[in-house]
Amino acid sequence: MNDSAIEVACPTCGKSVTWDAAHKWRPFCSERCKLIDLGDWLTEEHRIAGDTENPDGERH
């Protein structure tokens, strides 16, 4: 097995994060960055593309 650590960029701020058990917020560098990302999903700044649905159930 390779002993070299994998480094990833925090999705929120871009800071380098080592991907291992010692970094509990991975892939984020901190809880703050994790919560910022969650807020972006909740306000729909981040979305997964797909069909939209009208309240009456019809897809567009």
Contacts in CASP RR format, 6 or more apart in sequence:
PFRMAT RR
TARGET T0000
AUTHOR 0000-0000-0000
METHOD contacts of the structure
MODEL  1
MNDSAIEVACPTCGKSVTWDAAHKWRPFCSERCKLIDLGDWLTEEHRIAG
DTENPDGERH
5 18 0 8 1.000
5 19 0 8 1.000
5 20 0 8 1.000
6 18 0 8 1.000
6 19 0 8 1.000
6 20 0 8 1.000
7 16 0 8 1.000
7 17 0 8 1.000
7 18 0 8 1.000
7 19 0 8 1.000
8 16 0 8 1.000
8 17 0 8 1.000
8 19 0 8 1.000
8 26 0 8 1.000
8 27 0 8 1.000
9 15 0 8 1.000
9 16 0 8 1.000
9 17 0 8 1.000
10 16 0 8 1.000
10 17 0 8 1.000
10 27 0 8 1.000
10 28 0 8 1.000
10 29 0 8 1.000
10 30 0 8 1.000
10 33 0 8 1.000
11 27 0 8 1.000
11 28 0 8 1.000
11 33 0 8 1.000
11 37 0 8 1.000
12 28 0 8 1.000
12 29 0 8 1.000
12 33 0 8 1.000
12 34 0 8 1.000
12 36 0 8 1.000
12 37 0 8 1.000
13 29 0 8 1.000
13 33 0 8 1.000
14 29 0 8 1.000
15 29 0 8 1.000
15 33 0 8 1.000
16 29 0 8 1.000
17 23 0 8 1.000
17 25 0 8 1.000
17 26 0 8 1.000
17 27 0 8 1.000
17 28 0 8 1.000
17 29 0 8 1.000
18 26 0 8 1.000
19 26 0 8 1.000
19 27 0 8 1.000
20 26 0 8 1.000
23 29 0 8 1.000
25 31 0 8 1.000
25 33 0 8 1.000
25 34 0 8 1.000
28 34 0 8 1.000
28 37 0 8 1.000
37 46 0 8 1.000
39 45 0 8 1.000
40 46 0 8 1.000
51 59 0 8 1.000
51 60 0 8 1.000
52 59 0 8 1.000
52 60 0 8 1.000
53 59 0 8 1.000
53 60 0 8 1.000
54 60 0 8 1.000
END
